[in-house]
Amino acid sequence: MSAASGWTAPQVGYCSNVHPTRDLAGLRASIEQHFQGVRRLRGLDAQDSGLWICARAATELQHEPARAHFLQLLHSSGLRLTSLNGFPYGEFHQGAVKAEVYLPNWADPQRLAYSLDLAHILAHALPTDCRHGVISTVPLGYAATWTPTLQERADEHLSQLTAALASLHRETGKKIVFCLEMEPDCVLENTEQAIAFFQRRQALDPNHDYLALCFDVCHQAVMFEDCYQSLDRLRQARVPIGKVQLSNAMICRLPANDERRREQVLNTLATFAEITYLHQVKALDAQGLRVAWPDLPAALEGCAGFNELRIHFHVPLFSEQLLLPELSGSQAALAQTFDYLAAHSEFRPVLEVETYSWGVLPPSLRPATEHAQLEGIAAELRWVEDQLRQRGLLQWLVQEAYADAL
C-alpha cells in the first residue's frame, strides 16, 4: 500500500465542538481533560484533531504570549492540529442555538475576521510534516433568510479571505484552505448547488484554490443523496474536498398500515426533539421530490402520509438502532463514503468524526458521566478504524503526511 492510500489511527481525529468552551481558558481545559482523555483511551501518543476554537478564544490567540503557550500545550498534549472547525462562532451549547449557529454568515464582516484569526492560528500550529491545513465553515448562510444582496457581500468577503490566505501562504509556506460545509436548509445543501457555486467561484476568483468543500456524511444522508455518487460527481466536476466529516444521521421508518405502532414510533422520535440544536427533517413525496421541515417538532406534526424521515441529528457512528427498530442511523451512507475512499486511493481528505450531540441525546442513550462520553467518542474512533481496516485503508506506520487532497 502506498503512503497516500490510507490513514493511520492517529490521523483519525474528532471535532471538539462536542465539548463546551467559552474562551481560551475553557479551550485549554478541554484539551487537557477531554482530548487527552480520548487519546489515552485509544492508547495513542499523538492524535490529530479538528479543534473548535470559538471567536473569543481565537481573538485571544492573536497575542503572541497566549499563542506560544497554546502551541506548547498542543505539543505536550500530543495534539496534532491539522484541522479546525470554524463553523460555530460563539456559544454552541448554551440555550437554544438553532439557526443562530449560521450567524454571523458570510455576508457579515465578523465571519471574515473570525476566519482570518483561525487561519493565522492554524498556520502557526500545523505540524512540520503536514503540507496544508483545512478549516470548515458555514455554507454561506441560512437559505430562509438569504438574499441576492447578502450573496454579493458574501462573494466579496470570500474574495478577501482567499486573497489573505494566498498572502499567508507566501509569507509562511503554510497553505490554509477553507471548506464550506453543505448543510440541509442552507444556501449550499446539495451536490448540485455545491458544483454550481465552485464553478462560479473558480471563474471569478484568481485565488479560488484556497476554497474547498467539507463533506458531512450526515448532512448528505438527510438530503437522500448517495454519498458515493455525490463524492464522485463533485470530484468529476473538479470541486475540491478538503475534509470529510464522519457523522451519522437519524432515519425513521414509519409503519404504513399500523396506526398504533406509527404513533408509538413518533412518540419515541419526539424524545429527540430537544431545544438546543436545529434538527432539519427531509422526506420524499410520491414523485420522489424532497419535502422539508425546518425542525423536528414541525415534522412530527406534519409527516402524515410519509413513511421515511431523515433527521439532522448527529447520533454516535456505531448506532445502528435507536430505542426502536424503526429508528436507525444512516450507516449505509457512511459505508458509501468509505467505499468511495477505498476505490479512489488518490483522494485523501482529512477524516474527522463529528458527533456534537452526545449531551442532548434522550436520557436512556446519553452518557451518564463525562468519562462515559469520552469512552463513547473513543469507541466511535475505533469504529472508524475498523471500517478503514476492512477496506485496506488503515496503515500502521506514519510514512507521509497528508497528501494534497485538494
ZIVEN-V730475 format. One record per pair of residues at least 6 apart in sequence whose ideal C-beta (glycine too) atoms are under 6 Angstrom apart, sorted by the first residue. I is the first residue (numbers start at 0). GAP is how many residues later the second one is. Records with the same first field share a line. If there is no record, write none. Layout:
BEGIN
I=GAP + GAP
END
This chain:
BEGIN
2=396 + 397
3=344 + 399
4=340
5=387 + 389
6=381
7=387 + 390
8=376
9=34 + 36 + 37
10=37
11=339 + 369 + 372
12=34 + 35 + 36 + 37 + 339
13=339 + 363
14=35 + 70 + 337 + 339
15=35 + 36
16=35 + 68 + 71 + 75 + 339
17=338 + 340
18=11 + 15
19=73
20=6 + 9
22=33 + 34
23=33 + 36
26=30
30=46
34=44
35=41
36=337
37=336 + 339 + 340
38=8 + 39
40=337
41=336
44=33
45=32 + 34
47=32 + 34
48=30
49=33 + 35 + 302
50=30 + 33
51=33
53=36
54=34 + 35 + 59
57=59 + 60
59=6
60=6 + 9 + 60
61=55
70=54
73=7
79=47
80=44
81=48 + 51
82=51 + 267
83=34 + 38 + 51
84=51
85=29 + 32 + 49 + 51
86=49 + 51
87=13
95=179
96=179 + 180
97=180
98=43 + 179
101=36 + 39 + 40
103=6 + 7
104=36
105=34 + 48 + 51
106=43 + 46 + 47
111=45 + 49
114=46
115=48
117=17
118=57
121=11 + 54
122=45 + 49 + 51 + 53
125=7 + 48
128=272
129=271
130=270 + 273
131=43
132=43
133=43 + 45 + 108 + 109 + 216
134=43
135=43 + 45 + 78 + 107
136=41 + 43
138=41 + 42 + 43 + 44 + 47 + 48 + 49
139=14 + 47
140=46
141=44
142=42 + 43 + 44
145=41
158=46
161=43 + 45 + 48
162=44
164=11 + 45
165=41
168=6
176=33 + 35 + 65
177=33
178=33 + 34 + 35 + 63 + 64
179=8
180=33 + 35
181=6 + 7 + 12 + 37
182=36
183=35 + 38 + 96 + 128
184=95
187=6 + 9
189=33
190=39 + 42
193=19 + 45
194=42 + 44
197=41
200=7
201=6
211=28 + 30 + 194
212=26 + 28
213=29
214=26 + 29
215=29 + 31
216=10 + 29 + 30 + 116 + 117 + 120
217=29 + 30 + 31 + 96
219=7 + 10
220=28 + 109 + 112
221=27 + 60 + 88 + 90
226=106 + 109 + 110
227=108 + 111 + 112
230=109
239=166
240=108
241=107 + 164
242=106 + 107
243=105 + 107
244=107 + 109
245=107
246=67 + 107
247=67 + 69 + 81 + 82
248=61 + 81
249=61 + 63 + 65
250=59 + 77 + 79
251=17 + 57 + 75
252=55 + 73
253=8 + 11 + 53
254=6 + 7
255=51
264=59 + 61
265=34
267=55 + 56
269=30
270=91
271=41
272=23 + 24
273=86
275=84
277=17
278=16 + 17 + 32 + 33 + 34
279=32
280=12 + 15 + 18 + 28 + 30
281=8 + 10 + 28
282=8 + 23 + 26
284=6
292=6
313=41 + 42 + 43
314=14
315=39 + 64
316=63 + 66
317=65
318=10
319=9
320=7
337=49 + 53
341=49 + 51
347=55 + 57
348=56
352=27
357=15
366=6 + 9
384=9
387=6
END
